[in-house]
Structures are given as structure tokens and as C-alpha cells.
């Protein structure tokens, strides 16, 4: 479950950049109500790798202050579609 814990840590750190404690709390509570990512989202090793690539793309978009690209990457990440 190390990958799962790393995934949760990444998403928590990403949310923390919003400086919106209410949002962080809400999403943390929603996570408790849904199945963990490995059971519901990671259908294959390729999907796990793609998810990691999307995480790096999010960090790059944040570093570049490119909100449009960040939005597109996050949407694709949630939908699990190609960017």
C-alpha cells in the first residue's frame, strides 16, 4: 500500500497549496466515504504509471503558473483519460 499512501500524500500536499482549509477538510472527508484508489481507479500497472505522470504534469503546471494546463491535467486525471 506504499503507492496508495504516496498518492494520498501527493493529493493532500496539492490541496494544501490552495490555502483553503475547508476545502482540504471536505475532500479528506469525501475520501473516507469512497473506495480507496487501488480498488476503484488503478485497474492496471499502466494506469498507476499514467497517474504518476499526471502528478508530475500537475507539479510542472503549478511551477509554470499555468492554470489552464493545470485544469486540463486535473480533469484528465479525474476522468482517467488522455491529456
N, C-alpha and C positions, 0 to 999 in steps of 0.2 A: 504494500500500500504506500510505499515511499513516493511513487509518482502521484498518487491521489493527494497526499499531504503537500507535496510541492505545488501541485495545481491550486489547491486551496490557498496556500501561502501567496502564490502569484496573484490570484484574484483579489485577495484581501489587500495586498500592497497596492494593486492597481486602483481599487476603490478608495483607499486612503488618500490618494492624490487628489480626490475631489474635495477634500476638507469638509465633507458633509457627513457628520457622524450619524445622522438619522438615516441616510441612505445606506451606509455601511451596516447599521443595525438591522434595517429592513431586509437587506439582501442576505445577511447572516441568518436571520430567522427563516426566510424562504428556503434557504439551503437545508435547514433542518426538516422541512416539510416535503422535500423531493428526494428521489433516489440518488445515491452517490454517483458521480460521473462514470466510474468504471462500469456500473451496471446499466446506465441509461444512455451513455454517449460514446464510450470507447468500444466500438464494435470490432475493431481490429488494431493491430500494431500500427498500420499505416495511418489510422485516424489519430492515434496518440501522437505520432510524429507530426502530422499536419497541425494538430492542436499546439504543439510546441513551436512550430514555425509561425503560427498565428500570434503566439505570445511575443515572439521576437519582433514581429511586424508591428505589434502594438507599441512596444517599447521604442522602436525606431520612429514611429509616427509621433509619439509623445516628445521624443528628443528633438524632432524636427518641427515641433509645434504645428503639425499638420492635422487639424481637427477633421477635415474632410476624409483624409486617408484613414485616420483612426476610426472614424464612424463606419467606414466601409469594411475595415478589417473586423471590427467587433460584430457587425451584422453578419458577416460571413461565418465568424466563429460561432455565434449563437445558432445560426441556421445550419451550420456544418456544411457549407457549400464552398465552392472555389471563390477566391478573391477576384 
